[in-house]
Amino acid sequence: MKTVIVGCGRVGAVVAEAFDRAGHEVIIIDRSTAAFDKLDDTFKGTAVRGDGTDEDVLRRAGAEGADLFLAMTEGDNRNTMSAQLAAEALGARRVVAKINDPLRAVAYADLGLATICRTDLMLDAILAYAGLPNEGPRGIRAPTGHHHPGGDHDVLPGGGPAAGSSTAPGSPPIGAAAGMMSTREA
């Protein structure tokens, strides 16, 4: 399975190593070369320095057609931009964005983007440990909204515009040009 991870922080590095140990093809992307120091010396995947919100960087890194695309940076906005590119422009099969804000996690899931929220995952774990009632796992949210490949992001399943949305055609370019270099290759 081809797995692409944007963000080589603590979570991204641990996930990359787990998928690598399981024998999957792993590509991990980060803006900082130093971030790759978190990866164990036995990591056999590909580490790419570049901006995960830049479509050209993602394509050159090999993210197109990924089986799993995980946007795991510390920034909610970067993660949603990167995940949206993966789903809409790169044809990734399964896409998840890490969202720190629980309200945003729900909102993005309602808009068609699968999310994982560290805050909700910790709440679920604490409630379970304390033996308190839990509404059910909230940490990982499957997309519940309608995804519109090709750019119709502001149209609800019934055909009308989403509240407060702009229906102007086109969208601004995403990301800035970024250098890219492979620091480790399989």
N, CA, C and O of each residue as an XYZ file, in Angstrom:
744
protein
N       0.849     -1.169      0.000
C       0.000      0.000      0.000
C       0.899      1.238      0.000
O       1.864      1.318      0.759
N       0.570      2.185     -0.850
C       1.311      3.437     -0.932
C       0.693      4.445      0.035
O      -0.459      4.850     -0.118
N       1.491      4.844      1.043
C       1.035      5.760      2.076
C       1.857      7.037      2.007
O       3.087      6.997      2.014
N       1.167      8.169      1.941
C       1.821      9.468      1.918
C       1.440     10.200      3.194
O       0.263     10.287      3.545
N       2.440     10.725      3.882
C       2.220     11.454      5.126
C       2.833     12.842      4.979
O       4.017     12.976      4.670
N       2.026     13.867      5.200
C       2.531     15.238      5.199
C       2.694     15.641      6.656
O       1.724     15.676      7.414
N       3.924     15.943      7.040
C       4.227     16.328      8.411
C       5.014     15.248      9.116
O       4.490     14.172      9.404
N       6.284     15.540      9.394
C       7.145     14.572     10.085
C       7.407     15.045     11.512
O       8.549     15.103     11.967
N       6.321     15.381     12.203
C       6.420     15.681     13.629
C       6.397     14.372     14.391
O       6.646     13.308     13.824
N       6.096     14.452     15.683
C       6.075     13.234     16.503
C       5.087     12.214     15.961
O       5.424     11.037     15.829
N       3.882     12.643     15.650
C       2.846     11.710     15.180
C       3.184     11.199     13.783
O       3.140      9.994     13.537
N       3.516     12.098     12.877
C       3.827     11.696     11.501
C       4.972     10.704     11.433
O       4.910      9.732     10.680
N       6.022     10.942     12.215
C       7.181     10.042     12.198
C       6.825      8.655     12.729
O       7.247      7.648     12.161
N       6.057      8.599     13.808
C       5.665      7.303     14.390
C       4.777      6.526     13.415
O       4.936      5.317     13.246
N       3.850      7.229     12.783
C       2.960      6.571     11.815
C       3.767      6.082     10.614
O       3.557      4.966     10.140
N       4.685      6.908     10.122
C       5.515      6.520      8.977
C       6.313      5.259      9.286
O       6.387      4.347      8.464
N       6.908      5.213     10.474
C       7.695      4.040     10.842
C       6.828      2.796     10.982
O       7.250      1.704     10.600
N       5.625      2.945     11.522
C       4.729      1.787     11.674
C       4.337      1.214     10.313
O       4.358     -0.002     10.124
N       3.980      2.077      9.370
C       3.613      1.596      8.034
C       4.832      1.017      7.315
O       4.710      0.024      6.599
N       5.996      1.622      7.497
C       7.233      1.115      6.900
C       7.548     -0.286      7.428
O       7.870     -1.187      6.654
N       7.452     -0.464      8.760
C       7.712     -1.792      9.353
C       6.725     -2.842      8.842
O       7.055     -4.024      8.746
N       5.511     -2.395      8.518
C       4.496     -3.330      8.010
C       4.711     -3.658      6.534
O       3.956     -4.436      5.950
N       5.740     -3.064      5.933
C       6.087     -3.390      4.548
C       5.425     -2.517      3.496
O       5.442     -2.858      2.314
N       4.845     -1.405      3.903
C       4.188     -0.515      2.947
C       5.179      0.478      2.361
O       6.206      0.786      2.965
N       4.852      0.969      1.178
C       5.620      2.055      0.567
C       5.218      3.347      1.279
O       4.042      3.713      1.288
N       6.189      4.035      1.873
C       5.895      5.237      2.638
C       6.667      6.421      2.072
O       7.876      6.354      1.850
N       5.935      7.504      1.847
C       6.530      8.780      1.461
C       6.124      9.773      2.536
O       4.935      9.956      2.797
N       7.111     10.420      3.166
C       6.805     11.415      4.191
C       7.385     12.761      3.759
O       8.532     12.845      3.320
N       6.584     13.795      3.889
C       6.934     15.124      3.389
C       6.910     16.118      4.549
O       5.990     16.115      5.367
N       7.933     16.965      4.604
C       7.959     18.023      5.614
C       8.756     19.194      5.065
O       9.638     19.024      4.223
N       8.429     20.399      5.560
C       9.129     21.607      5.115
C      10.534     21.693      5.700
O      11.374     22.425      5.177
N      10.801     20.960      6.772
C      12.082     21.038      7.460
C      12.874     19.742      7.322
O      12.390     18.668      7.680
N      14.083     19.850      6.804
C      14.943     18.669      6.707
C      15.222     18.091      8.087
O      15.301     16.872      8.242
N      15.369     18.947      9.086
C      15.661     18.488     10.450
C      14.537     17.613     11.010
O      14.785     16.780     11.882
N      13.314     17.789     10.525
C      12.190     16.981     11.008
C      12.427     15.490     10.772
O      11.950     14.655     11.540
N      13.157     15.159      9.718
C      13.387     13.758      9.385
C      14.330     13.074     10.376
O      14.470     11.851     10.349
N      14.974     13.844     11.244
C      15.815     13.255     12.286
C      14.984     12.424     13.259
O      15.529     11.581     13.972
N      13.668     12.653     13.297
C      12.777     11.874     14.169
C      12.617     10.440     13.675
O      12.235      9.560     14.447
N      12.905     10.197     12.404
C      12.768      8.859     11.838
C      13.940      7.986     12.258
O      15.082      8.443     12.297
N      13.655      6.740     12.569
C      14.672      5.778     12.938
C      15.585      5.506     11.739
O      15.160      5.626     10.590
N      16.819      5.148     12.009
C      17.777      4.852     10.940
C      17.338      3.677     10.073
O      17.827      3.523      8.954
N      16.418      2.841     10.573
C      15.963      1.682      9.801
C      14.823      2.035      8.839
O      14.381      1.178      8.073
N      14.342      3.282      8.866
C      13.246      3.703      7.979
C      13.685      3.556      6.524
O      14.697      4.124      6.115
N      12.916      2.790      5.743
C      13.258      2.512      4.354
C      12.431      3.329      3.358
O      12.624      3.211      2.148
N      11.517      4.149      3.860
C      10.673      4.950      2.980
C      11.423      6.126      2.398
O      12.647      6.220      2.497
N      10.672      7.015      1.791
C      11.235      8.205      1.168
C      10.841      9.431      1.967
O       9.663      9.647      2.253
N      11.837     10.236      2.327
C      11.598     11.494      3.035
C      11.854     12.632      2.053
O      12.914     12.709      1.433
N      10.867     13.510      1.924
C      10.956     14.586      0.936
C      10.772     15.934      1.626
O       9.790     16.147      2.337
N      11.730     16.846      1.409
C      11.587     18.193      1.941
C      10.778     19.009      0.956
O      11.135     19.119     -0.217
N       9.675     19.586      1.443
C       8.828     20.403      0.591
C       7.548     20.773      1.310
O       7.266     20.285      2.404
N       6.786     21.633      0.684
C       5.534     22.136      1.231
C       4.395     21.213      0.821
O       4.082     21.094     -0.363
N       3.781     20.566      1.790
C       2.701     19.609      1.525
C       1.407     20.248      1.067
O       0.439     19.539      0.792
N       1.362     21.579      0.978
C       0.182     22.250      0.425
C       0.428     22.692     -1.006
O      -0.408     23.380     -1.592
N       1.549     22.313     -1.569
C       1.895     22.669     -2.945
C       1.679     21.440     -3.832
O       2.340     20.416     -3.659
N       0.758     21.552     -4.772
C       0.416     20.420     -5.632
C       1.618     19.891     -6.399
O       1.781     18.678     -6.523
N       2.466     20.782     -6.919
C       3.645     20.338     -7.661
C       4.596     19.538     -6.777
O       5.145     18.527     -7.215
N       4.794     19.979     -5.547
C       5.649     19.252     -4.610
C       5.070     17.865     -4.359
O       5.799     16.873     -4.381
N       3.772     17.792     -4.121
C       3.135     16.497     -3.863
C       3.270     15.560     -5.060
O       3.543     14.370     -4.896
N       3.080     16.096     -6.255
C       3.223     15.254     -7.457
C       4.654     14.748     -7.610
O       4.871     13.560     -7.845
N       5.639     15.653     -7.476
C       7.045     15.250     -7.623
C       7.446     14.243     -6.553
O       8.310     13.398     -6.785
N       6.822     14.330     -5.388
C       7.130     13.382     -4.310
C       6.538     12.001     -4.573
O       6.952     11.021     -3.953
N       5.575     11.916     -5.487
C       4.955     10.631     -5.791
C       3.632     10.396     -5.090
O       3.204      9.252     -4.940
N       2.970     11.481     -4.652
C       1.722     11.346     -3.894
C       0.512     11.008     -4.753
O      -0.518     10.583     -4.230
N       0.623     11.187     -6.038
C      -0.521     10.929     -6.916
C      -0.958      9.466     -6.822
O      -0.136      8.553     -6.898
N      -2.269      9.261     -6.653
C      -2.827      7.911     -6.599
C      -2.506      7.151     -5.315
O      -2.574      5.922     -5.300
N      -2.162      7.845     -4.252
C      -1.838      7.175     -2.984
C      -3.037      6.363     -2.492
O      -4.189      6.764     -2.660
N      -2.746      5.229     -1.888
C      -3.805      4.430     -1.274
C      -4.297      5.107      0.008
O      -5.487      5.070      0.321
N      -3.370      5.722      0.743
C      -3.698      6.421      1.974
C      -2.879      7.696      2.028
O      -1.663      7.666      1.839
N      -3.541      8.818      2.284
C      -2.885     10.121      2.385
C      -3.251     10.708      3.738
O      -4.430     10.901      4.035
N      -2.244     10.993      4.561
C      -2.458     11.518      5.899
C      -1.810     12.890      6.021
O      -0.597     13.021      5.864
N      -2.610     13.908      6.298
C      -2.097     15.255      6.524
C      -1.953     15.421      8.029
O      -2.953     15.545      8.736
N      -0.704     15.426      8.532
C      -0.438     15.319      9.966
C       0.425     16.454     10.504
O       1.142     16.254     11.484
N       0.383     17.640      9.896
C       1.172     18.750     10.415
C       0.501     19.307     11.667
O      -0.558     18.827     12.071
N       1.104     20.301     12.272
C       0.511     20.938     13.454
C      -0.545     21.963     13.082
O      -1.244     22.461     13.964
N      -0.684     22.293     11.808
C      -1.619     23.331     11.400
C      -2.888     22.783     10.764
O      -2.823     22.079      9.756
N      -4.034     23.099     11.342
C      -5.318     22.660     10.780
C      -5.489     23.132      9.344
O      -5.933     22.364      8.491
N      -5.143     24.384      9.067
C      -5.323     24.922      7.718
C      -4.422     24.209      6.712
O      -4.870     23.872      5.616
N      -3.166     23.976      7.069
C      -2.258     23.243      6.174
C      -2.784     21.846      5.924
O      -2.733     21.349      4.799
N      -3.292     21.205      6.977
C      -3.786     19.830      6.822
C      -5.008     19.769      5.911
O      -5.110     18.874      5.071
N      -5.926     20.704      6.068
C      -7.111     20.664      5.204
C      -6.741     20.986      3.762
O      -7.279     20.382      2.835
N      -5.829     21.932      3.567
C      -5.403     22.251      2.196
C      -4.731     21.054      1.533
O      -5.034     20.715      0.389
N      -3.827     20.426      2.254
C      -3.103     19.280      1.729
C      -4.043     18.109      1.440
O      -3.950     17.474      0.389
N      -4.942     17.830      2.374
C      -5.893     16.727      2.202
C      -6.838     16.986      1.037
O      -7.162     16.073      0.277
N      -7.271     18.209      0.903
C      -8.169     18.553     -0.198
C      -7.460     18.364     -1.545
O      -8.058     17.852     -2.491
N      -6.209     18.769     -1.633
C      -5.432     18.539     -2.855
C      -5.322     17.046     -3.156
O      -5.505     16.612     -4.293
N      -5.022     16.276     -2.127
C      -4.860     14.831     -2.323
C      -6.135     14.194     -2.849
O      -6.098     13.369     -3.761
N      -7.258     14.583     -2.267
C      -8.539     13.987     -2.652
C      -8.995     14.443     -4.027
O      -9.510     13.643     -4.808
N      -8.813     15.709     -4.326
C      -9.407     16.268     -5.538
C      -8.475     16.331     -6.737
O      -8.915     16.138     -7.871
N      -7.197     16.597     -6.505
C      -6.288     16.759     -7.630
C      -5.379     15.557     -7.848
O      -4.916     15.321     -8.963
N      -5.123     14.795     -6.781
C      -4.148     13.712     -6.885
C      -4.762     12.322     -6.887
O      -4.044     11.336     -7.056
N      -6.067     12.221     -6.705
C      -6.742     10.929     -6.772
C      -6.393      9.967     -5.657
O      -6.438      8.753     -5.856
N      -6.047     10.479     -4.488
C      -5.765      9.589     -3.358
C      -7.044      8.847     -2.970
O      -8.128      9.431     -2.971
N      -6.919      7.570     -2.641
C      -8.100      6.743     -2.360
C      -8.716      7.033     -0.990
O      -9.936      7.154     -0.875
N      -7.888      7.143      0.042
C      -8.368      7.451      1.402
C      -7.524      8.602      1.920
O      -6.295      8.564      1.870
N      -8.200      9.618      2.415
C      -7.526     10.833      2.863
C      -8.028     11.192      4.253
O      -9.232     11.180      4.509
N      -7.095     11.514      5.155
C      -7.443     11.925      6.510
C      -6.630     13.164      6.866
O      -5.423     13.219      6.629
N      -7.311     14.160      7.440
C      -6.637     15.362      7.914
C      -6.670     15.398      9.433
O      -7.728     15.228     10.038
N      -5.511     15.618     10.052
C      -5.455     15.788     11.505
C      -5.915     17.214     11.812
O      -5.346     18.186     11.314
N      -6.942     17.318     12.628
C      -7.503     18.620     12.995
C      -7.468     18.719     14.514
O      -8.000     17.847     15.201
N      -6.849     19.766     15.046
C      -6.717     19.923     16.492
C      -7.984     20.462     17.143
O      -8.272     20.132     18.293
N      -8.734     21.271     16.439
C      -9.939     21.901     16.962
C     -11.144     20.981     16.736
O     -11.484     20.697     15.588
N     -11.797     20.511     17.809
C     -12.929     19.587     17.655
C     -14.073     20.152     16.807
O     -14.701     19.409     16.054
N     -14.348     21.443     16.919
C     -15.423     22.033     16.111
C     -15.064     22.019     14.630
O     -15.914     21.747     13.782
N     -13.814     22.309     14.325
C     -13.374     22.245     12.927
C     -13.411     20.808     12.408
O     -13.773     20.574     11.256
N     -13.040     19.853     13.248
C     -13.044     18.449     12.826
C     -14.442     18.036     12.377
O     -14.593     17.371     11.351
N     -15.452     18.421     13.130
C     -16.840     18.118     12.766
C     -17.216     18.850     11.479
O     -17.810     18.263     10.575
N     -16.867     20.128     11.402
C     -17.226     20.932     10.228
C     -16.605     20.366      8.951
O     -17.275     20.266      7.923
N     -15.306     19.990      9.017
C     -14.658     19.454      7.819
C     -15.218     18.085      7.448
O     -15.341     17.775      6.263
N     -15.556     17.269      8.427
C     -16.191     15.981      8.128
C     -17.539     16.217      7.448
O     -17.899     15.508      6.508
N     -18.275     17.208      7.925
C     -19.561     17.548      7.305
C     -19.386     18.043      5.873
O     -20.308     17.946      5.062
N     -18.212     18.569      5.564
C     -17.926     19.044      4.208
C     -17.312     17.951      3.330
O     -17.007     18.198      2.163
N     -17.130     16.751      3.877
C     -16.662     15.633      3.065
C     -15.222     15.229      3.249
O     -14.682     14.496      2.421
N     -14.574     15.689      4.320
C     -13.170     15.361      4.558
C     -13.052     14.544      5.845
O     -13.486     14.997      6.905
N     -12.478     13.361      5.765
C     -12.270     12.548      6.965
C     -11.265     13.252      7.862
O     -10.255     13.772      7.386
N     -11.544     13.268      9.166
C     -10.669     13.963     10.101
C     -10.327     13.085     11.287
O     -11.056     12.155     11.633
N      -9.194     13.407     11.904
C      -8.807     12.802     13.168
C      -8.461     13.958     14.094
O      -7.685     14.843     13.735
N      -9.040     13.941     15.281
C      -8.878     15.041     16.223
C      -8.234     14.527     17.506
O      -8.829     13.743     18.246
N      -7.014     14.981     17.754
C      -6.269     14.562     18.939
C      -7.019     14.915     20.227
O      -7.013     14.140     21.183
N      -7.658     16.075     20.250
C      -8.403     16.502     21.438
C      -9.514     15.515     21.758
O      -9.676     15.106     22.907
N     -10.284     15.129     20.734
C     -11.372     14.171     20.949
C     -10.848     12.779     21.281
O     -11.459     12.070     22.080
N      -9.726     12.375     20.682
C      -9.144     11.072     21.013
C      -8.743     11.014     22.479
O      -8.962     10.008     23.154
N      -8.154     12.103     22.964
C      -7.770     12.128     24.384
C      -8.993     12.139     25.289
O      -9.000     11.472     26.323
N     -10.022     12.882     24.916
C     -11.253     12.888     25.703
C     -11.839     11.482     25.776
O     -12.218     11.027     26.855
N     -11.916     10.793     24.649
C     -12.432      9.421     24.633
C     -11.629      8.524     25.576
O     -12.205      7.738     26.327
N     -10.294      8.642     25.536
C      -9.440      7.805     26.373
C      -9.625      8.132     27.851
O      -9.685      7.226     28.682
N      -9.715      9.408     28.183
C      -9.883      9.816     29.588
C     -11.227      9.345     30.127
O     -11.301      8.826     31.240
N     -12.288      9.523     29.347
C     -13.609      9.067     29.784
C     -13.624      7.559     29.996
O     -14.190      7.068     30.972
N     -13.000      6.828     29.078
C     -12.946      5.371     29.215
C     -12.156      4.978     30.460
O     -12.583      4.101     31.210
N     -11.029      5.607     30.682
C     -10.195      5.299     31.843
C     -10.934      5.604     33.148
O     -10.831      4.856     34.120
N     -11.676      6.705     33.155
C     -12.399      7.106     34.355
C     -13.706      6.336     34.538
O     -14.369      6.473     35.567
N     -14.076      5.532     33.549
C     -15.307      4.768     33.626
C     -16.550      5.624     33.476
O     -17.630      5.248     33.930
N     -16.396      6.767     32.843
C     -17.523      7.677     32.631
C     -18.206      7.388     31.301
O     -17.579      6.871     30.376
N     -19.485      7.721     31.205
C     -20.193      7.498     29.949
C     -19.566      8.303     28.813
O     -19.044      9.401     29.007
N     -19.638      7.726     27.652
C     -19.074      8.365     26.459
C     -20.104      8.262     25.347
O     -20.718      7.210     25.163
N     -20.297      9.329     24.614
C     -21.254      9.333     23.502
C     -20.818      8.403     22.378
O     -21.591      8.133     21.459
N     -19.642      7.937     22.442
C     -19.084      7.114     21.377
C     -17.832      7.779     20.860
O     -17.641      8.979     21.061
N     -16.984      7.035     20.204
C     -15.722      7.598     19.725
C     -15.950      8.783     18.787
O     -16.714      8.699     17.826
N     -15.279      9.867     19.088
C     -15.375     11.071     18.258
C     -14.058     11.381     17.571
O     -14.031     12.204     16.656
N     -12.990     10.764     17.971
C     -11.659     11.134     17.507
C     -11.454     11.040     16.014
O     -10.810     11.903     15.418
N     -11.994     10.003     15.403
C     -11.876      9.842     13.952
C     -13.266      9.982     13.366
O     -14.192      9.260     13.737
N     -13.397     10.926     12.443
C     -14.704     11.194     11.836
C     -14.638     10.902     10.337
O     -13.833     11.477      9.604
N     -15.494     10.005      9.914
C     -15.602      9.720      8.486
C     -16.280     10.909      7.817
O     -17.055     11.624      8.452
N     -15.993     11.117      6.557
C     -16.657     12.222      5.872
C     -18.167     11.966      5.798
O     -18.604     10.907      5.347
N     -18.936     12.927      6.236
C     -20.392     12.785      6.194
C     -21.005     13.662      5.125
O     -22.131     13.420      4.691
N     -20.282     14.668      4.699
C     -20.780     15.573      3.668
C     -20.495     15.030      2.291
O     -19.914     13.956      2.134
N     -20.907     15.778      1.307
C     -20.749     15.371     -0.082
C     -19.467     15.950     -0.639
O     -19.231     17.154     -0.544
N     -18.643     15.107     -1.216
C     -17.382     15.516     -1.827
C     -17.634     15.733     -3.315
O     -18.259     14.903     -3.975
N     -17.152     16.832     -3.825
C     -17.376     17.172     -5.233
C     -16.063     17.256     -5.981
O     -15.477     18.336     -6.052
N     -15.575     16.156     -6.543
C     -14.336     16.230     -7.310
C     -14.490     17.242     -8.435
O     -15.536     17.315     -9.080
N     -13.457     18.009     -8.658
C     -13.492     18.982     -9.733
C     -13.796     20.383     -9.264
O     -13.750     21.311    -10.071
N     -14.099     20.579     -8.018
C     -14.172     21.923     -7.516
C     -15.512     22.434     -7.047
O     -15.571     23.577     -6.594
N     -16.593     21.683     -7.118
C     -17.891     22.167     -6.651
C     -17.993     22.010     -5.145
O     -18.864     21.284     -4.665
N     -17.131     22.667     -4.391
C     -17.056     22.470     -2.949
C     -18.190     23.134     -2.192
O     -18.463     22.763     -1.051
N     -18.850     24.093     -2.788
C     -19.839     24.878     -2.073
C     -21.269     24.484     -2.391
O     -22.188     25.264     -2.141
N     -21.479     23.300     -2.933
C     -22.815     22.858     -3.279
C     -23.211     21.715     -2.348
O     -22.495     20.720     -2.234
N     -24.333     21.864     -1.698
C     -24.832     20.821     -0.806
C     -25.428     19.680     -1.617
O     -25.739     19.866     -2.794
N     -25.599     18.484     -1.009
C     -26.151     17.351     -1.742
C     -27.473     17.666     -2.442
O     -27.746     17.088     -3.494
N     -28.303     18.560     -1.897
C     -29.567     18.918     -2.524
C     -29.415     19.873     -3.695
O     -30.389     20.161     -4.391
N     -28.194     20.373     -3.923
C     -27.945     21.221     -5.071
C     -27.799     22.690     -4.759
O     -27.340     23.442     -5.618
N     -28.169     23.140     -3.564
C     -28.067     24.554     -3.230
C     -26.722     24.895     -2.640
O     -25.985     24.009     -2.207
N     -26.392     26.189     -2.619
C     -25.107     26.585     -2.045
C     -25.112     26.418     -0.528
O     -26.147     26.574      0.120
N     -23.964     26.104      0.020
C     -23.822     25.998      1.466
C     -23.957     27.380      2.080
O     -23.584     28.374      1.459
N     -24.483     27.451      3.284
C     -24.676     28.738      3.952
C     -23.362     29.478      4.082
O     -22.367     28.914      4.538
N     -23.355     30.731      3.687
C     -22.172     31.561      3.811
C     -21.091     31.261      2.798
O     -19.980     31.778      2.918
N     -21.385     30.435      1.797
C     -20.346     30.086      0.845
C     -20.403     30.978     -0.371
O     -21.418     31.604     -0.679
N     -19.287     31.009     -1.041
C     -19.202     31.747     -2.290
C     -19.376     30.744     -3.414
O     -18.807     29.653     -3.371
N     -20.136     31.094     -4.391
C     -20.307     30.182     -5.529
C     -19.521     30.654     -6.729
O     -19.772     30.215     -7.851
N     -18.577     31.540     -6.505
C     -17.753     32.034     -7.613
C     -16.918     30.892     -8.155
O     -16.354     30.113     -7.387
N     -16.831     30.784     -9.498
C     -16.051     29.696    -10.071
C     -14.560     29.893     -9.818
O     -14.093     31.016     -9.625
N     -13.833     28.801     -9.823
C     -12.387     28.849     -9.655
C     -11.990     28.974     -8.195
O     -12.822     29.220     -7.322
N     -10.721     28.803     -7.957
C     -10.221     28.931     -6.599
C      -8.806     29.461     -6.666
O      -8.124     29.277     -7.674
N      -8.356     30.111     -5.619
C      -6.992     30.631     -5.635
C      -5.990     29.498     -5.609
O      -6.300     28.405     -5.136
N      -4.794     29.745     -6.110
C      -3.779     28.693     -6.060
C      -3.464     28.327     -4.620
O      -3.476     29.180     -3.733
N      -3.187     27.073     -4.400
C      -2.905     26.590     -3.059
C      -1.411     26.381     -2.911
O      -0.774     25.755     -3.757
N      -0.857     26.910     -1.830
C       0.535     26.665     -1.502
C       1.493     27.572     -2.229
O       1.131     28.250     -3.191
N       2.678     27.573     -1.771
C       3.734     28.372     -2.375
C       4.767     27.428     -2.963
O       4.895     26.279     -2.542
N       5.482     27.924     -3.918
C       6.532     27.081     -4.500
C       7.506     26.706     -3.408
O       7.855     27.532     -2.565
N       7.939     25.482     -3.423
C       8.863     25.029     -2.387
C       9.914     24.147     -3.013
O       9.654     23.418     -3.971
N      11.102     24.225     -2.455
C      12.156     23.326     -2.910
C      11.838     21.937     -2.422
O      11.089     21.763     -1.461
N      12.409     20.940     -3.086
C      12.122     19.580     -2.698
C      13.388     18.766     -2.876
O      14.066     18.871     -3.898
N      13.697     17.970     -1.897
C      14.846     17.087     -2.043
C      14.564     15.793     -1.294
O      13.928     15.786     -0.240
N      15.031     14.750     -1.840
C      14.867     13.473     -1.163
C      16.037     13.320     -0.202
O      17.195     13.404     -0.611
N      15.740     13.098      1.062
C      16.814     12.958      2.032
C      17.160     11.495      2.265
O      18.299     11.168      2.596
N      16.199     10.634      2.097
C      16.411      9.186      2.211
C      15.516      8.527      1.192
O      14.354      8.909      1.059
N      16.013      7.564      0.481
C      15.163      6.900     -0.510
C      15.190      5.407     -0.304
O      16.174      4.831      0.160
N      14.064      4.791     -0.669
C      13.958      3.338     -0.528
C      14.836      2.657     -1.541
O      14.888      1.428     -1.586
